[in-house]
Amino acid sequence: MGKKMKKQPVLLTIILTGFLLTACAGAQAETNLQPLNAATWPTPNLGTPIPTPTPFPRMTPQTEAAPVATPTPVPTAEAPAETPDAAVENVAWRTVALASPQAAEAAPAPSAASPLALHPLLTVQTPPRQVGLYKGPGEPYGRIDDLVEQTVSLLAVDQSRQWGLVQTSEGRLGWLKLAEADITAPAGAASAVTAWVNSNEVTVRNQPGIFGEPVGTLAIHSLVLVQGLNEGRGWAHVSLPTGGGEGWLPLDFLTLHAQPAGLPVYRPEIGTDQEASREGAEKIQNSTLKIQNSRMVLQLSSGGDIVVINPDGSGLRYLTRGIDPVLSPDGQTVAFTRWEGDNGSLWLINIDGSNERAVLGFTKQPKGADWSPDGSKIVLNFQHEGRLEVKTICHDLSEGEPDPPPANAYGYLDENGNPKVKIDIKGMTPQGPEVDIDFCYKLPPDPHWALRVVNVADGSFEDVDGGTYAFRPAWDPANPWRIVSDGGHGLLAVDLNRRTTYKLTENVDDGSPVFSPDGRYIALTRGRPGGGSDGTDIYRINSDGSGRVRLTQTPLWAAVQPGVQSAWHNVAPAWSPDGTQIAFLTNRTGRWEVWVMNADGSNPHPMFPDSVSQQLTFSYNFVDERVISWR
């Protein structure tokens, strides 16, 4: 590796010291090696290493490992604090007519709803030393005052019972650490969840959603009790800690002092208006009745269990095992693939579990099957050429500074972000040590993928050029001559008649395309391959690639929760049979669940009852898996 250099021992010392201690930033004396300019090189996105998923990813960049910092809530600029009582003075609050809250279906263990109003449990004086008063039960939420020998009333404790919600003699509310204040909470002390209002003049409504009637406002820096969340988890039911009213606030305007997954969920009573979560959106009636005869097929893990379920959560049953199941246009047959090592096969099974049979064998890593509109053919992607191993590339530094490594290269920076070099002492010669000095980096596997169209009747097939990275194809129901796939650098359309391809989108992160039943729209995901802290979201575009609309987004409040390390991932979209809704997989509650939203992105909520969702344990590897098929 590299060209051999013969130098004196003193020069060897200079080289070793210069390159190992300063990472190529100062060892120039008496050598022909130029220092590496780290500023001109692409900096890899540091993050937690992503395990290689199975099935094999099409393009998975690997990065240098780096610790992920726990996000800290960003406090609003300091201003004279107002007490919650003053914030809602003379406001006529109304009780919300809702059914009893039901516990949310995710870890951590759900907390009980906070009482509507709190009463002093005990009154004590703080020690003759500074005791911090905080916005929430934890130092990351921010300190708002220091208490020294002040009289406070203990109102409630947090779930850990290490923090107490108190009210000072001046009426100020906040949290303090009980041990620090020498306070022992009574055994029967109620636990409470609070939130900090981070926007001024926030309208409080009598029901969740913008169509709720305004019943008051809250000022910035108000502390409120949180009773629970609405079904879409976009609004919080709050009350004043010391009494005075209750109502609904958008979570975007609150810093929540607990994980949303641990809060009760309120469901509207029959006959009440449904939530509409977007400004100016029309109330859209739930279309469940229109699709009550439809069925869904779910993949719990890639290559694992495939189950059948009705959209209302009834009829859950095991079907088979495989990869990327998809229902036929008539809803009677499920296509999927299986792997045995690198070789795979295409299979069919009737929706009732009978007549499981192989249609095509000896295909390398097939996945992503989809049916032609008439149900006579199936298109899938399979591994075709490319490289399946990590590749190491080295440059001899004696020949000058090498070109910057590609954007997906990794393994070439030290812990300080400086380029690394490899020094290899080959041996000694009469002239001095024989040394190799190389700069090396690694490239992740680069598998190539192609499309194969299979005749269902006899298993005959024809390979189609869908580009170098044709992945997760979707057959256009309105134009049977067209297939759209993730081309690795945006969505790519294939004209089966003309045998030509053309770009549909330019975004390299677009993937998982799926057509609406009438072929007018395509739902897709956008996110970094392998996932990432930036999250993944679902978009809708017109079938010609225009009119991009974002349908999901992580709200600001979710990004400032202590312990949260990434934005939400919303993946694997699937259209309802009537095209009015989109089901998808999301981890917004702390676990993967199937949710559903209207086709415009409004009213996102869990697809199934809590008791059913708890039975469905999903895993997702961020390789464009088809988790949901709905016919």
Protein Blocks (a to p, Z undefined) as FASTA:
>chain_A
ZZaddddfklmmmmmmmmmmnnopapmghpabdcddfklpccddddddddddddddfbdc
ddddddddddddddddddddddfklmmgoiacddddddddddddbdddddddddfbdcdf
bdcdddfbdcdddfbecfklopabdcehiacddfbdcfkopaccdddfkopacdddfkln
opacdfklccddddddfbehiacdfbecjkbccfbdcdehiacddfbdcfkopaccdddf
kgjiacdddfklpccfbdfklpccddddehiacddfbghiacdddfklmmmmgccdddfb
ghiacddddfkopaiacfbdcehiaddfkopaccddddehjbccdddddfkopaiacfbg
hiehiehiacdfkopaccddddeehjfbdcdddddfknopaddddfkbghiacfkopacd
ddddfbdcfkbccdddddddddddddddddddddfknopacdddebjklghiaddfklmk
bccddehiaccdddfklopacdfbfcfkbghiacdfklmaccdddddehiajkopadddd
dfkopaiacfbdcdfklmmgghiabdcddehiacdfkopaccdddfknopacdddddfko
paiacfbdfklmmmpccddehlopafbdcZZ
